[in-house]
């Protein structure tokens, strides 16, 4: 089993990342990927670029570099316990791919109930494609309620290679993955790469999914047709 796309990556536009678009795309080619999503943090984040970064993606970066197809995206932060995100709707609509994530510099962890409500609200946002790194150890929530909501609103649940390195994060994914399997919720395996060498390197995530005998048909970015159906939902046919 292998992925064909890394749909969560950061460039130097996010100031705690260290590689350029060129370096990230070349690394994607070397990893044998067909697609790469550029999903830098949004302007309200402490390290996010100006909103012009997102306005200019379509103009500045071609749809294909070094044989890799480029997806214009953003990782937007949850701002309150109702699950609102910090990127305005018009900006989300103009991009191909929106990851909604909790970052505790933007929204400090609340009670278990508050955290759960934040994820339930995030699930309802029709412009959000992916629930980013839900295994976050600093923002625990009711996984069963959350996974059911992600199923209801057809969100992809991210298995995030980078957060698997965080203390106790794997324990959380060991609860999340069986629930996704139980409720037939599609997942996406991403690196959240902040440096080119990490692009496409998801061995821990895939091993964990295989350990739970997770159905490959529910892993969106191991199959071109499944991935394209997701990419093309919002703004019509981007790639065939």
N, C-alpha and C positions, 0 to 999 in steps of 0.2 A: 504494500500500500504506500502511495506517495501523493503529495499534493502537486497541483499544477499551477497554483497561484498563492502568493502571500498577500493577504488583503488587509494587513495592518502593519505599516512601517512608518518610521520617522526619519526625516532628513535634518540637515543643519538649520532648517527653518524653525524647528523645535530646539531650543537652545541647550537642552541636555542630550541631544543626539549629535553624531559626529561625522556623518557622511553626506555627500552630495547626491542629488538625483542621479547623476551619471554613475557614480560609484554603486549606488543601490541597484540600478538597473543592470549594470554589468554583472553584479553579483547574482541577480535573479537569473540572468542568462546562464551563468556558470553552474547554477543550481538546477538547471533544466526546467525553469518555470516558464509558463506561457504568459502569465499576467502578474502585474505588480500594482498594488494600490498605494498611492502616496497619501497618508492620512495623518498629517501633522496636527498638533494640538491647536485648539481654537483660541481667539484673541483674549478671552477672559482668563485663560490659564496663565500661571505665573511665568511660563516659558513659551507662550504661544506667539506666533507671528501676527502682524497687522492683518486686518481683514482683506487688504489688497492681495495678500498671498493667495487667497482662495479665489478672488475675482480673476486673477491673472493666470491661473493654472491652464485654462483652456487655450489661452493665447500663447503662452510661453513654452509649454511642454507638449511635444507632439504625441499623438496617440500611440506611436510605436517607436521604441528606441532599442537598438541592438537586438532586434527580433522579439522583444518583449512588449506586450500590449500594456499601456498605462491606464490605470483607473484613477480619476480625480476624486479625492475624498478628504475626509476630516475625521478626527477623533474629538467629539464634542463632550464636554463635561456636564454632568448632572449638577444643577445649582440649588435644588431644594428637595424637601421630602415629598413633594408632589411629583417629582420625576421630570421637571422641565430641564431643558438643556440650554447651553449658552450660545448656540449658533442660531440666529433668526431663521424662521421658516423659509424666507426667500433665498437665503444662502444655501440652506439644505437642499432646496429644490433644484438649484443650479449645479449641484455636484452629483456625481454618480453614486457615491457610497458614503454612508454616515454610520460611524460607530458611536454608540452612546455609552459612556463609561463614568464610573464614579472615581473621582480623584479627591482625596481627603484634604488637599490644599484648597480646594474650591468648596467642598461640602464635608465638614468634619463628621465622623461617624456619630449617629444618634443612638436611640434605643433600637432594640431588635425590631420592634414594630415600625418605627420611623424608617429604618433602613429598608424594610420589606415594602413599605408604601412607596418609597422612592423608586424601587425597581418595578413595582406594579404600574406606577405612573409612566415610567420610561417605556414599558412595553406597549402602552396605548398610543405612543407617538407614531403616526403612520410614515414619518420621514426617516425614522431610524431603522437601519438594516440589521445591525448587529448589536448584541449586548456584550460590551467589551469586558474582558477579564473579570468575570463574575466570581472567580475564586479568591478575590482580594481579601486578604486576612484582616484588613483594618475596617471592613464594612460588611459584617456578617448579616445575612438576612434569611428568611424562611425559604429554603431552596425549593421545597415542594410547591408552595404557593407561587413562587417566582416562575418555576419551570412551566407550571400549568398556564400562567399568563403569557409566557413567551410562546407557548403552543397556540393559545387562543388568538394572539395577534401576529402569529407567523414571523417571529423574530429568530434570527440565527443566534445560537449560543456559542460564544467563542471559547475554544480551548487554547489558552494563551501560553506559548512556550516560555516566554520570559517570566511570567508570574509563577510558573512551576518551580522556579529557583527560590522564590520567597519562602521564608520559614512558615511551615504549616499550610502553605497554599495547596500542595498536592493532596493533603487530607480533605480539603474542601472540594477539590475536583473529584475525589473519590466518592463524594456524595452527589455531586452534580451530574456526572456522567451516567450512573445507573438510572437517575430520574429522567434524563433525556431519552435514554433507551426505553424506559417504561412508558413514557408518554409520547414516544415517536417524535421527538423534537429534533430538528436538524441542527447540526453544529458546523462550525467552520474552524479549521486549525490554522492559527496564525502565529507569527513570531513576535510581533510587537518590536521588531528590530530597531535598535538605535545606532547600529553600526553595520557596515556592509557585510561583514563576515558572518553575521547572524541570519541574513536573508535566506529563507527557505529551509532553515535547519530546525526541524520539528520532531526529532527522534523521540524525545521524552513524551510529547503529546501523543504521537502515534502509538507508542508502546503502551501507554496507559489505556487508550481506546481499545487496542487489541486485547489487553488483559481482561477487559470487560466484555469482549466479543461484541463490540459495538458495530451495528450494521453499517457497512460502507455506503449503502444507498442514502444514509442520513448524514454523510459527511460531504458537504456541498463542494468543497474545493479539491476533491479527488476526481471529479468528472466534469468535462468541458460543458456538456449540455446543462447539467444542474447549475453550474456556476453562471453560465450565460443567461439562463432564465432569471436568475437573481439580479445580475448586473443590468439587464435590459428592462427590468420592470418599470423603473421610474421615468426615464426619459426616452423611451422607445429604443430602437435597435442601435446600439453603439458598436457592437461587434457581432459578426455572424459566426 
